Amino acid sequence: MPDRLEPKRQFLADLFDAAVAAADPRRILQGVLPPPPKGRTVVIGAGKGAAQLAQAFETLWPHPCEGAIVTRYGYGAACRHIRVTEAAHPVPDEAGIKAAHALQDCVADLGPDDQVIALICGGGSSLLPAPPDGLTLADIQELNSALLASGAPISVMNDIRKQFSAVNGGRLAALAYPAPVLSLIVSDVPGDDPGMVASGPTVPGRPAAHAVLAEVAARGMDLPPRCFAYLQALAEQAPADAPPTNTTTRVIASAALSLEAAAQKARGRGVNAWVLSDAIEGEAQEVALVHAALARQTQQSGFPYPAPLVLLSGGETTVTLRHKGRGGRNSAFALSLALALEGQEGITALAADTDGIDGSEDNAGAFADEKTAAQMRSAGVDPRHALQHNDAYGAFAAVGELFQTGPTGTNVNDFRAILIGDLPAQ
């Protein structure tokens, strides 16, 4: 990272660390685990932080347990009794198919004296592909690629995914019946709807197929032909009765809690903090323009708090892919912000994904300030062209502004921090 504003960047990185620490697996599992049952305790899980949750569970659980979880390649953690499988994200692969079967096997044939503990966090939709009869893994891969390129909100994408899965929308919980299922959810979705996290494999409920079909039409979404035909056929059928379940659901970590932890960290450094929202959605580059406008107005007016002030926000923005570039939504946000703040002195920002990986590259996000865009041009990169061609990663790599943390072991989605003014002397 460059030295010219290192204290400010370190401050923003410290706020990111505070947000991640608030969702630390051991911390959030303490005090929420149930007593042991008469029968078996079966642990299942899915998501980019599922292995760390399983590892923390084993540390805190002094009783027999068994089970299986799936996480993204490179995100595994050593467990003694819970089998950890790694699979592809964001586009699923054959390892994910096998993992879905393993979780189904774990919860089959349980009785009322057994219990299932489901450790669910973001990324599970892609990590648990379970094509319904008549479709293949290739169909689900094509569907996921289309959804990721569509720019649709995560809630819409997951409503669609539920129609194409034998495990999501509570189907794993139904398979476990009559055993009680306790779902412990690390939310990465705006609004913290537990049924939307990882498409809700253990949270009952899915929208009617005809409603999803109407949403697809209203948004002009282009689903793969075989998937579209399947959804049409499903919409023409009479809806089936929901299968019985015995479920309890708790959201144990979320963007709201993590942003408040970051705000407290900032205030402890003598910096005012304004949490804008934990549920911001929309096209990343457009959301950045709104944040830039708020930062400029706050800098000029001192309202609602005087500088030094940090604006904090979370949620999940989207990127409509028009070209095959590199970089995720947080890098795109930071690049759009850099262009919008060009020449506006005294504002420094960090946008990053709390799981440590922004999209499919090796960075969590990127830093930006009023000089970033000009430095990119000096390095031979046109920042506006890079933004339009979905290559924010390449633009920030050229000027050493990537924020790289590696996998964090949790996932409460986007973290954005915009510092206005200078840091107080320490």
MIZABA-489830 format. One record per atom (N, C-alpha, C): residue in one letter; y, x, z. Coordinates in steps of 0.001 Angstrom, whole numbers, padded with zeros to 6 digits, always signed. Atoms other than C-alpha are relative to their C-alpha. Layout:
AYXZ...
// end
This chain:
M-001191+000840+000000M+000000+000000+000000M+001249+000880+000000P-001215-000811+000064P+003552+001261-000691P+000626+000149+001382D-000579-000296-001305D+005545+002779+002167D+001368-000643+000209R-001406+000391-000122R+008977+001297+001430R+000201-001173+000939L-000097+001123-000930L+008309-001894+003410L-001264-000097+000842E+001271+000013-000717E+005200-000851+005283E+000049-000793+001306P-000009+000790-001247P+006272-002305+008679P-000075-001501-000263K+000042+001428+000301K+006851-005717+007090K-001376-000418-000500R+001333+000330+000501R+003575-005643+005233R-001039+000053+001131Q+000928-000083-001119Q+001750-004531+008364Q+000147-001216+000911F-000238+001206-000801F+003359-007407+010261F-000707-001199-000620L+000658+001124+000676L+002127-009889+007652L-001516+000136+000071A+001447-000223-000123A-001335-008314+007703A-000473-000322+001412D+000356+000325-001380D-001337-008649+011505D-000082-001515+000195L+000061+001456-000092L-000606-012361+011147L-001275-000528-000657F+001263+000363+000653F-003507-012670+008706F-001166+000255+000939D+001085-000330-000933D-005764-010932+011227D-000064-001005+001145A-000023+000987-001085A-004647-013362+013939A-000582-001327-000468A+000540+001244+000552A-005458-016312+011688A-001514+000076-000134V+001441-000181+000149V-008913-014917+010940V-000686+000028+001368A+000594-000102-001336A-009568-014112+014613A-000135-001370+000662A+000077+001343-000578A-008866-017740+015536A-001225-000756-000476A+001215+000623+000533A-011887-018673+013421A-001206+000912+000150D+001122-000916-000229D-014137-015881+014724D-001246-000786+000397P+001200+000818-000240P-017721-017226+014733P-000412-000124+001458R+000422+000076-001403R-018615-016318+018326R+000999-000803+000819R-001043+000709-000759R-015312-017614+019642R-000090-001507-000205I-000044+001436+000268I-015539-020985+017935I-001299-000712+000365L+001263+000628-000380L-019217-021571+018793L-000154-000140+001515Q+000104+000077-001455Q-018763-020960+022503Q+000471-001371+000490G-000383+001266-000595G-018729-024219+024411G-000310-001229-000826V+000281+001172+000838V-019863-026444+021525V-001496-000182-000260L+001433+000103+000265L-023607-025792+021471L-000651-000993+000962P+000652+001018-000832P-025877-028575+022778P-001053+000622+000897P+001141-000498-000781P-028594-028221+025410P-001237+000073-000883P+001225-000101+000815P-032048-027270+024114P-000751-001328+000016P+000772+001242+000058P-034261-030161+022984P-001400+000200+000575K+001403-000102-000400K-037808-030950+024033K-000818+000704-001073G+000746-000576+001113G-038988-029886+020608G+000651+001243-000564R-000492-001182+000701R-037819-027362+018023R+001504-000070-000232T-001394-000120+000452T-034293-026150+017310T-000018+000690-001351V-000025-000514+001370V-033834-025669+013578V+001451+000186-000424V-001361-000324+000424V-030684-023956+012316V+000025+000121-001515I-000226-000137+001438I-029535-024446+008748I+001487+000259-000213G-001409-000266+000249G-026295-023393+007133G+000257+000437-001423A-000403-000404+001341A-024381-022682+003976A+001490+000301+000010G-001406-000331+000152G-021114-021011+003087G+000243+001486+000080K-000329-001422+000049K-019317-017715+002818K+000051+000649+001377G+000054-000534-001355G-019231-017321+006613G-001237-000426+000757A+001164+000573-000676A-022625-018881+007354A-000856+001047+000699A+000841-001033-000627A-024449-015612+008096A+000604+000463+001318Q-000651-000408-001244Q-021881-014587+010698Q-000081-001106+001048L+000188+001107-000928L-022076-018053+012250L-001419+000005+000576A+001386-000044-000458A-025874-017771+012416A-000224+001162+000963Q+000131-001169-000871Q-025650-014301+013940Q+000621-000284+001374A-000655+000348-001260A-023189-015554+016581A-000812-001038+000758F+000836+001006-000642F-025422-018555+017254F-001158+000658+000740E+001134-000665-000643E-028392-016315+017988E+000437+000759+001253T-000512-000716-001161T-026261-014274+020385T+000249-000942+001174L-000391+000955-001037L-025166-017385+022288L-001140-000922+000436W+001070+000980-000228W-028472-019327+022191W-001208+000696+000630P+001088-000717-000671P-031004-018107+024802P-001341-000728-000064H+001205+000810+000132H-033732-020458+023593H-000652+000279-001354P+000638-000174+001314P-036263-020413+020732P+000757-000751-001097C-000608+000662+001157C-034869-021241+017308C-000625+000569-001266E+000481-000419+001323E-035761-020953+013631E+000929-000611-001031G-000819+000637+001020G-034191-021833+010326G+000356+000917-001149A-000401-000743+001196A-032503-020629+007160A+001435-000355-000354I-001371+000229+000490I-028960-020221+005851I+000170+000759-001314V-000309-000680+001254V-027439-019154+002546V+001479+000362-000014T-001374-000458+000112T-024307-017134+001948T+000190+000721-001327R-000326-000682+001261R-022601-015311-000892R-000543+001423+000010Y+000426-001386+000112Y-023876-011977-002184Y+001021+000923+000672G-000868-000936-000695G-022496-009217+000032G+000558-000512+001306Y-000546+000603-001209Y-021706-011589+002912Y-001055-000175+001094G+001082+000188-000945G-025006-011344+004784G+000256+000673+001337A-000041-000604-001336A-025480-010480+008453A-001417-000061+000566A+001362-000088-000532A-028613-009455+010369A-000239-001079+001046C+000427+001009-000971C-030359-012293+012225C-001467+000240+000346R+001366-000251-000461R-033573-012171+014244R-000951-001135-000377H+000880+001149+000170H-034948-015688+013828H+000391-000902-001167I-000511+000849+001080I-032815-017338+011139I-000012+000811-001291R+000116-000730+001268R-033607-016323+007572R+001298-000115-000792V-001259-000054+000747V-030517-015254+005605V-000302+000291-001464T+000129-000191+001441T-030478-015650+001822T+001390+000154-000599E-001266-000160+000713E-027693-014460-000470E-000159-000557-001408A+000033+000630+001318A-026826-016304-003670A+001378+000122-000640A-001223-000184+000776A-024110-016516-006302A+001065-001031+000363H-001184+000837-000189H-020631-017939-005809H+001116+000598-000855P-000104+001460-000016P-018624-019580-007374P-000909-000735-000987V+000931+000655+000925V-021124-020252-010184V-001415+000267+000492P+001299-000170-000660P-024636-020836-008747P-001023+000716-000861D+001083-000674+000712D-027807-018974-009647D-001353-000448+000567E+001349+000376-000400E-031576-019173-009175E-000237+000231+001490A+000152-000250-001432A-031329-017672-005675A+000525-001181+000811G-000523+001181-000668G-029222-020670-004683G-000976-001167-000058I+001031+001044+000126I-031900-023035-006000I-001080+000206+001064K+001040-000302-000986K-034494-021283-003824K+000511-000236+001416A-000573+000217-001329A-032151-021414-000830A+000067-001486+000326A-000043+001444-000228A-031655-025158-001249A-001375-000535+000355H+001372+000414-000312H-035419-025628-001282H-000397+000447+001407A+000339-000514-001330A-035724-023467+001842A+000623-000858+001094L-000647+000850-000997L-033217-025595+003738L-000660-001371+000055Q+000709+001276+000013Q-034973-028759+002630Q-001324+000107+000754D+001273-000201-000696D-038288-027364+003863D+000208+000112+001513C-000258-000192-001427C-036724-026437+007212C+000136-001319+000744V-000301+001244-000720V-035675-030003+008032V-001013-001102-000269A+001018+001019+000285A-038641-031868+006598A-000990-000097+001166D+001065+000244-000986D-041196-033411+008966D+000432+000290+001437L-000456-000142-001381L-039043-033189+012104L-000076-001350+000704G+000085+001222-000786G-039264-035709+014913G+001201-000180+000896P-001165+000297-000848P-036841-037275+017406P+000197+000979+001144D-000142-000988-001067D-037534-034555+019983D+000488+001353-000504D-000545-001231+000586D-036407-031810+017584D+001503-000168-000191Q-001416+000104+000357Q-032813-030984+016714Q+000326+000998-001099V-000498-000853+001075V-031027-029546+013709V+001448+000346+000308I-001382-000449-000130I-027868-027471+014062I+000410+000567-001351A-000465-000396+001333A-026011-027145+010775A+001311+000761+000120L-001180-000865-000023L-023505-024302+010408L+000574+000019-001417I-000494+000261+001354I-021360-025266+007433I+001424+000512-000143C-001354-000453+000300C-018331-023578+005907C+000200+000055-001508G-000358+000051+001410G-016579-023245+002574G-000861+000889-000876G+000825-000731+000955G-018503-022068-000477G-001394-000562-000136G+001352+000522+000020G-021631-024051+000288G-000338-000844-001210S+000277+000820+001185S-021252-026317-002740S-000687+000812-001082S+000577-000852+001037S-022014-023451-005100S-001269+000697+000463L+001140-000748-000526L-024530-021783-002807L-001244-000848+000181L+001137+000904-000161L-026772-024865-002552L-000180-000886-001240P+000220+000839+001181P-027403-026012-006130P-001361-000690+000100A+001254+000766-000044A-030015-028759-006176A+000083-001078-001066P-000178+000958+001096P-030001-030432-009595P-000878-001229+000173P+000829+001209-000039P-031172-034054-009644P-000967-000021-001180D+000972+000118+001085D-034080-035083-011839D+000716-000219-001331G-000585+000128+001326G-033206-034681-015492G+001024+001061-000330L-000967-001070+000239L-030760-031783-015043L-000583+001333+000465T+000497-001343-000284T-031271-028027-014772T+001086+000839+000659L-000982-000936-000544L-029593-025065-013113L+001074+000311-001029A-000988-000295+001046A-027927-024302-016449A+001049-001107-000082D-000958+001107+000016D-026340-027773-016376D+000979+000116+001162I-000857-000110-001173I-025012-027214-012847I+000940+001198-000134Q-000865-001161+000240Q-023688-023775-013805Q+001145-000369-000936E-001028+000407+000957E-021855-025276-016770E+000990-000963+000657L-000872+000936-000706L-020515-028070-014568L+000952+000741+000926N-000855-000752-000919N-019227-025640-011929N+001085+000773-000731S-000998-000744+000784S-017509-023498-014542S+001098-000929-000506A-000984+000968+000485A-015819-026586-015980A+000903-000470+001128L-000806+000451-001134L-014674-027753-012552L+000975+001083+000442L-000860-001092-000437L-013303-024328-011611L+001158+000231-000957A-001054-000197+000999A-011295-024183-014833A+000918-001209-000133S-000719+001259+000231S-010009-027760-014536S+001331-000092+000713G-001209+000135-000802G-007305-027225-011921G-000016-001199+000920A+000106+001179-000858A-008551-030310-010047A-000024+000415+001466P+000073-000300-001434P-008138-030430-006235P-001445+000101+000458I+001352-000200-000503I-011141-029406-004172I-000653-001325+000361S+000579+001294-000363S-011614-032994-002980S-000602-000686-001215V+000517+000606+001230V-012065-034195-006544V-001233+000759-000475M+001150-000792+000437M-014375-031314-007444M-001232-000306+000845N+001158+000225-000858N-016580-031966-004432N-000529-001421-000101D+000498+001356+000272D-016746-035714-005070D-000886-000010-001244I+000813-000099+001215I-018072-034833-008519I-001305+000729+000303R+001203-000778-000307R-020489-032206-007184R-001042-000821+000755K+000945+000820-000778K-022016-034739-004793K-000885-000867-000893Q+000794+000828+000906Q-023195-036776-007769Q-001127+000792-000658F+000946-000857+000720F-025169-033814-009082F-000817+000869+000956S+000700-000795-000999S-026977-032676-005956S-000993-000839+000777A+001016+000644-000831A-030141-033544-004077A+000160+000340+001471V-000215-000349-001406V-028750-032058-000840V+001364-000422+000525N-001350+000263-000477N-025024-032804-000689N+000225-001485+000278G-000295+001378-000359G-023360-035954+000569G-000912-000539+001083G+000819+000425-001121G-025562-036038+003674G-001489-000052-000259R+001423+000138+000322R-028924-035774+001932R-000879+000905+000859L+000789-000827-000901L-030078-032891+004133L-000172-000683+001354A+000099+000728-001270A-029302-034966+007224A-001001-001140-000114A+000957+001090+000206A-031268-037867+005756A-001425+000527-000025L+001336-000589+000054L-034221-035576+005103L-000485+000373+001399A+000371-000399-001359A-034139-034463+008759A-000317-001198+000896Y+000194+001183-000844Y-034236-038043+010116Y-001476-000177+000361P-000876+000487-001069P-035168-039056+012813P+000558+001086+000917A-000553-001063-000848A-034231-035637+014239A+001526-000077-000003P-001465-000024-000029P-030603-035516+015414P+000529+001265-000664V-000633-001117+000694V-028326-033280+013348V+001405+000179+000566L-001338-000356-000444L-025287-031567+014874L+000610+000937-001033S-000674-000812+001013S-022975-030278+012154S+001240+000635+000610L-001151-000756-000490L-020541-027567+013232L+000705+000572-001219I-000670-000213+001281I-017953-027271+010486I+001194+000936+000160V-001202-000816+000161V-015495-024506+009645V+000692-000514-001250S-000632+000707+001111S-013047-026415+007475S+000861+000926-000851D-000846-000712+000956D-011554-024859+004367D+000664-000981-000955V-000553+001001+000918V-010305-028123+002862V+001246-000633+000603P-001183+000697-000499P-006885-029785+003146P-000386-001325+000659G+000308+001228-000707G-007049-032572+005698G-001214+000082+000902D+001162-000253-000866D-010218-031179+007329D-001023-001132-000013D+001061+000999+000127D-012493-033952+006053D-001338+000737-000010P+001243-000785-000064P-015916-032593+007136P-000945-000279-001151G+000855+000324+001128G-017637-034396+004267G+000369+000742-001269M-000424-000762+001164M-015650-032276+001816M-000356+001472+000097V+000336-001419-000170V-016588-028893+003292V-001400+000244-000535A+001287-000300+000642A-019389-027475+001124A-000649-001257-000575S+000472+001292+000523S-019697-031027-000286S-000890-000746+000980G+000620+000791-001050G-021088-032245+003033G-001504-000154-000046P+001456+000169+000063P-024836-031481+002937P-000584-000763+001186T+000506+000701-001182T-025251-032892+006455T+000960-001074+000494V-000964+001040-000368V-022327-035339+006523V-000201-001181-000935P+000325+001133+000881P-023364-038761+005205P+001229-000532-000733G-001040+000655+000773G-021358-040396+002467G+000306+000704-001304R-000466-000512+001284R-020560-039980-001168R+000622-001179-000739P-000640+001104+000719P-018300-042014-003451P-000944-000588-001046A+000794+000642+001045A-019770-044474-005914A+000193+000730-001327A-000051-000729+001272A-020583-042953-009287A+001057-000576-000929H-000984+000586+000914H-018365-045449-011125H+001418+000417+000402A-001318-000452-000441A-015383-044387-008969A+000256+001446-000425V-000138-001393+000440V-016028-040724-009752V+000219+000061-001499L-000171+000035+001452L-016352-041528-013446L+001433-000398-000361A-001379+000421+000243A-012982-043305-013312A+000980+001131+000299E-000866-001135-000346E-011418-040261-011621E-000046+001064-001089V+000144-000965+001093V-012792-037977-014313V+000809-000437-001210A-000738+000521+001155A-011322-040216-017006A+001502+000055+000236A-001431+000032-000294A-007966-040568-015264A+000621+001390-000075R-000519-001368+000028R-007587-036795-015007R-000239+000698-001341G+000294-000612+001293G-008822-036164-018541G-000886+001222+000125M+000869-001155-000227M-011480-033802-017219M-001106+000046-001044D+000989-000206+001054D-013918-032346-019725D-001290+000507+000631L+001275-000397-000573L-017378-032372-018150L-000990+000366-001104P+001036-000318+000992P-020362-030820-019962P-000701-001279-000457P+000566+001255+000534P-021997-033452-022230P-001190-000532+000778R+001183+000491-000711R-025320-033620-020373R+000380-000526+001392C-000440+000455-001321C-023566-033940-017008C+000783-001300-000118F-000769+001235+000193F-021184-036574-018345F-000928-001174-000281A+000962+001068+000303A-024093-038587-019742A-000756-000409+001261Y+000692+000309-001253Y-025895-038336-016393Y+000895-000851+000899L-000924+000744-000849L-022802-039559-014533L+000206-001418-000533Q-000123+001333+000588Q-022393-042455-016963Q-001209-000866+000341A+001222+000748-000311A-026015-043503-016454A-000052-000375+001474L-000008+000257-001439L-025617-043230-012682L+000972-001129+000334A-001019+001027-000263A-022503-045404-012771A-000483-001392-000398E+000500+001298+000464E-024429-048162-014561E-001086-000561+000910Q+001057+000445-000899Q-027090-048348-011851Q+000597-000689+001234A-000420+000616-001258A-026852-050536-008777A-000033+001059+001090P-000018-001034-001039P-025828-048354-005822P-001138-000186+000990A+001119+000042-000950A-028728-047487-003535A+000532-000052+001429D-000368+000017-001411D-028611-048150+000187D+000001+001423+000554A-000064-001323-000613A-027597-045132+002227A-001211+000213+000895P+001162-000262-000853P-030645-043523+003875P+000437+000196+001443P-000374-000147-001403P-030714-043448+007689P+000176+001460+000393T-000227-001333-000550T-029385-040422+009541T+000308-000126+001486N-000359-000069-001418N-028813-039367+013134N+000894+001220+000149T-000884-001150+000149T-025743-037172+012913T+001181-000034+000955T-001247-000226-000725T-022891-035787+014981T+000718+001147-000698T-000748-001003+000767T-020131-033785+013325T+001209+000457+000795R-001173-000559-000661R-017526-031440+014809R+000629+001060-000890V-000749-001061+000672V-014840-029413+013045V+000423+000992+001078I-000236-000969-001070I-014702-026225+015117I+001014+001076-000378A-001052-000925+000430A-012241-024162+013055A+000645-000576-001245S-000727+000570+001135S-009569-025025+010527S+001249+000822-000274A-001238-000686+000347A-006459-023793+008777A+001093-000282+001017A-001046+000355-000964A-004273-025656+011282A-000065+000896+001232L+000158-000835-001186L-005707-023728+014239L+000330+001458-000315S-000263-001392+000365S-005503-020420+012387S+001479+000249-000257L-001433-000164+000236L-001913-020946+011277L+000770+000005+001310E-000674+000002-001296E-000894-021761+014835E-000212+001328+000716A+000237-001317-000592A-002532-018527+016000A+000915+001052-000623A-000916-000925+000675A-000515-016625+013388A+001434-000228+000463A-001350+000314-000467A+002650-018433+014496A+000244+000571+001395Q-000141-000540-001348Q+002047-017442+018110Q+000116+001525-000036K-000089-001452+000158K+001502-013839+017025K+001407+000412-000435A-001343-000303+000485A+004825-013863+015160A+001033-000164+001114R-000975+000245-001081R+006721-015362+018081R-000090+001079+001069G+000166-001084-000949G+005253-012690+020311G+000691+001282-000435R-000736-001148+000546R+006942-010139+018046R+001487-000279-000125G-001411+000335+000086G+010293-011901+018325G+000418-000574-001337V-000266+000589+001315V+010018-013582+014909V-000239-001508+000076N+000188+001442+000052N+010570-017321+014530N-001091-000341-001011A+001089+000412+000900A+007685-019156+012868A+000142-001477-000329W-000069+001381+000481W+007727-022332+010784W-001270-000266-000810V+001219+000375+000709V+004340-023793+009831V+000329-001169-000911L-000382+001032+000971L+005088-025737+006659L-001064-001081-000096S+001115+000936+000110S+001650-027352+006277S-001293+000788-000059D+001314-000614+000128D-002039-026568+006569D-000807-000648-001114A+000756+000791+000981A-002975-028871+003689A+000690-000056-001354I-000735-000020+001269I-000956-027795+000645I-000969+000162-001167E+000791-000056+001219E-002562-028440-002727E+000940+000067-001196G-000785-000036+001220G-001406-028086-006319G-000207+001300-000744E+000105-001202+000824E-001169-025513-009078E+000679+001165+000715A-000469-001119-000822A-000715-022109-007423A+001401+000459-000390Q-001305-000519+000386Q+002236-020990-009487Q+001116-001007+000256E-001017+001010-000304E+004062-024299-008956E+000250-000065+001506V-000151-000025-001456V+003401-024247-005199V+000855+001203+000408A-000791-001193-000297A+004877-020732-005185A+001483-000244-000229L-001409+000282+000278L+008112-022000-006723L+000632-000813+001128V-000511+000792-001124V+008498-024544-003921V+000195+000901+001226H-000143-000917-001126H+007849-021860-001296H+001201+000926-000193A-001141-000884+000265A+010409-019578-002964A+001316-000727+000260A-001211+000774-000232A+013015-022343-002887A+000257-000197+001493L-000148+000164-001446L+012364-022983+000803L+000440+001307+000651A-000365-001297-000574A+012587-019272+001579A+001461+000327-000274R-001405-000285+000340R+015910-018896-000253R+000938-000881+000816Q-000869+000919-000730Q+017401-021983+001384Q+000061+000363+001478T+000038-000372-001419T+016277-020911+004843T+000774+001285+000242Q-000720-001262-000134Q+017649-017417+004304Q+001514-000231-000021Q-001432+000245+000161Q+021035-018793+003277Q+000595-000860+001104S-000548+000968-000945S+021384-021599+005821S-000373+000269+001453G+000481-000190-001357G+019446-020389+008860G-000653-001228+000580F+000638+001244-000438F+017841-023834+009034F-001433-000048-000511P-000111+000515-001369P+015549-024803+010690P+000033+001083+001071Y-000032-001087-000964Y+015381-021359+012343Y+000700+001182-000649P-000651-001184+000568P+017477-018219+011899P-000991+001129-000218A+000808-001201+000200A+016045-014953+010634A+000079+000880+001252P+001228-000109+000790P+013856-013197+011356P-000889-001227+000175L+000815+001208+000051L+011615-016069+010358L-001157+000220-000958V+001129-000029+000915V+008166-016324+008857V-000417-001431-000306L+000515+001280+000454L+007133-019344+006801L-001505+000136-000176L+001451-000051+000066L+003414-020080+007149L-000529-001267-000640S+000633+001186+000584S+001237-022400+005092S-001446+000294-000350G+001401-000102+000385G-002390-023075+004261G-000372-001146-000914G+000494+001018+000931G-004539-025412+002205G-000797+000661-001101E+000735-000578+001133E-006081-024787-001181E+000694-000359-001297T-000596+000197+001307T-004119-024365-004363T-001073+000140-001077T+000925-000116+001121T-005736-024369-007781T+000661+000780-001132V-000468-000692+001204V-005433-022407-011008V-000719-000600-001200T+000589+000468+001247T-005986-023946-014408T-000210+001214-000911L+000310-001184+000796L-007753-021235-016415L+000258-000270-001476R-000306+000100+001434R-006300-020821-019884R-000425+001261-000747H+000425-001266+000586H-007371-017239-020464H-000988+000662+000950K+000966-000696-000821K-010097-014952-019182K+000642+001251+000577G-000626-001122-000671G-008153-012754-016813G-000714+000321+001295R+000559-000348-001304R-008695-011490-013279R+000960-000468+001091G-000832+000413-001120G-007504-012799-009965G-000227-001446+000367G+000173+001353-000497G-007701-015905-007829G+001311-000691+000255R-001179+000846-000173R-005298-018572-006684R+001069+000660+000872N-001001-000633-000849N-003631-016463-003970N+000748+001103-000737S-000675-001002+000823S-002896-013623-006368S+000951-000665-000985A-000872+000737+000914A-001497-016161-008830A+001234-000517+000733F-001130+000442-000819F+000671-017636-006068F+000968+001157+000236A-000855-001137-000315A+001961-014188-005095A+000756+000496-001228L-000674-000450+001217L+002758-013280-008711L+001114-000959-000395S-001048+000976+000285S+004653-016501-009307S+001144+000130+000997L-001031-000179-001024L+006496-015947-006029L+000828+001252-000280A-000719-001239+000305A+007392-012379-007020A+001028-000215-001103L-000943+000293+001076L+008994-013659-010212L+001150-000877+000499A-001031+000917-000491A+010853-016432-008385A+000961+000676+000971L-000837-000674-000996L+012191-014070-005698L+000635+001282-000523E-000523-001258+000545E+013181-011243-008042E+001495+000126+000274G-001399-000238-000330G+016459-009772-006798G+000462-000651+001285Q-000352+000688-001248Q+016430-011905-003625Q-000394+000901+001165E+000337-000998-001000E+016612-009181-000984E-000335-000629+001344G+000279+000409-001369G+015133-009531+002464G-001125-000988+000159I+001137+000915-000091I+012027-011611+001675I-001262+000739-000434T+001272-000665+000284T+008476-010232+001793T-001124-000986+000291A+001034+001030-000123A+005294-012262+001380A-001397+000578-000137L+001428-000259+000157L+001521-012143+001674L-000689-001330-000267A+000860+001160+000260A-000853-014659+000118A-001423+000509-000101A+001367-000524-000045A-004559-014215+000837A-000970-001096+000394D+001073+000907-000381D-007859-016035+001202D-000628+000525+001281T+000490-000446-001295T-009134-015934+004776T-001454+000456-000026D+001373-000529+000059D-012689-015207+003608D-000029+001446-000493G-000097-001388+000423G-011472-011863+002261G-000163+000230-001485I+000186-000139+001447I-012137-012542-001426I+000783-001098-000703D-000811+000948+000756D-009621-014186-003734D-000628-000168-001381G+000678+000198+001276G-011601-015673-006598G-001260+000834-000061S+001223-000788+000184S-014205-013230-007865S+000272+001500+000028E-000321-001427-000033E-012403-009894-007430E-000216+000555+001411D+000264-000656-001277D-012409-007446-004495D+001178-000054+000956N-001168+000097-000871N-009066-008416-002986N+000063-001361+000676A-000241+001270-000679A-008154-011078-000438A+001219-000688-000579G-001237+000555+000560G-004759-011545-002092G+000937+001119-000383A-000977-001000+000418A-001531-009639-002651A+001301-000165+000777F-001344-000003-000556F+001868-008702-001244F+001017-000163-001122A-001080+000120+000996A+005138-009480-003018A+001348+000028+000694D-001387+000089-000454D+008872-009006-002564D+000916-000003-001206E-000971+000153+001087E+012055-008953-004621E-000102+001104-001048K+000112-001116+000933K+011131-005636-006300K-001322+000040-000749T+001354-000084+000550T+007521-006355-007199T-000032-000192-001502A+000037+000282+001441A+008133-007862-010650A+000584+001158-000797A-000615-001121+000710A+010437-005010-011679A-000925+001212+000007Q+000926-001123-000062Q+007887-002444-010511Q-001161-000184-000963M+001064+000258+000972M+005237-004124-012618M+000457+000368-001403R-000511-000358+001336R+007427-003762-015695R+000074+001502-000166S-000062-001461+000066S+007986-000092-014866S-001383+000614-000184A+001384-000470+000138A+004197+000271-014693A-000622-000448-001318G+000501+000414+001311G+003858-001224-018182G-000654-001365-000018V+000594+001333-000088V+002832-004730-017076V+001102-001043-000047D-000926+001123+000049D+004723-007866-018056D-000508-001053+000993P+000535+000902-001023P+004364-010029-014899P-000116-001446-000470R+000076+001387+000464R+005117-013304-016665R-001182-000182-000958H+001157+000062+000895H+002555-012579-019373H-001287+000016+000815A+001191-000066-000849A+000032-011656-016668A-000256-001334+000685L+000158+001293-000655L+000672-014946-014868L-000518-001042-000983Q+000411+000978+001007Q+000317-016976-018052Q-001422+000250-000486H+001328-000351+000501H-002894-015140-018958H-000998+000222+001135N+000942-000016-001130N-004539-015456-015527N-000453+001415+000358D+000359-001375-000342D-004406-011710-014820D+000884+000523+001122A-000803-000433-001140A-002584-011543-011489A-000592+001247+000659Y+000644-001161-000611Y-005141-009040-010185Y+000452+001283-000696G-000397-001190+000731G-004343-006546-012932G+001449+000376+000246A-001418-000268-000220A-000607-006906-012359A+000234+000636+001366F-000191-000561-001333F-000820-006237-008615F-000713+001334+000159A+000693-001287-000061A-003356-003442-009062A+000866+001112-000580A-000830-000999+000664A-000871-001660-011328A+001086+000553+000915V-001078-000453-000890V+001670-001415-008497V-000481+000185+001439G+000542-000258-001324G-000671-000985-005517G+000319-001047+001035E-000369+001075-000915E+000141-004367-003987E-001163-000941+000331L+001148+000821-000373L-003385-005761-003640L-000236+000079+001503F+000360+000066-001421F-004391-006843-000135F-001510-000113+000071Q+001460-000089+000015Q-008003-005809+000413Q-000532+000136+001418T+000554+000028-001349T-009954-006641+003568T-001513+000073+000026G+001433+000212-000014G-013557-007119+002512G-000318-001337+000632P+000375+001284-000600P-015524-010166+003711P+000374-000061+001475T-000471+000131-001377T-014066-011455+006981T-001013-000673+000913G+000974+000705-000809G-017032-013525+008144G+000394-001414+000350T-000398+001388-000219T-015126-016803+008155T+000729-000497-001241N-000673+000559+001177N-013300-019111+005770N+000749-001271+000386V-000844+001184-000212V-010398-021430+006595V+001049-000098-001108N-000736+000133+001236N-008969-021120+003106N+001280+000809-000067D-001177-000811+000328D-005549-019975+001928D+000864+000285+001221F-000977-000405-001016F-003134-018093+004177F+001209+000555-000733R-001241-000465+000628R+000463-017664+003079R+001044+000246+001074A-001025-000357-000973A+003160-015899+005083A+001168+000633-000741I-001210-000501+000671I+006743-015302+003875I+001001+000389+001083L-000912-000520-001018L+008924-013103+006090L+001414+000085-000554I-001405-000003+000370I+012681-013609+005899I+000752+000842+001027G-000773-000853-000900G+014890-010901+007360G-000781+001206+000472D+000598-001234-000507D+014143-007703+009229D-000731-000258+001307L+000748+000102-001245L+011678-007232+012037L+000849+000515+001163P-000707-000513-001178P+013113-006830+015551P-000513+001393+000354A+000406-001325-000437A+013062-003297+016911A-000987-000124+001144Q+001010+000030-001062Q+010075-002570+019124Q+000243+001123+000992
// end
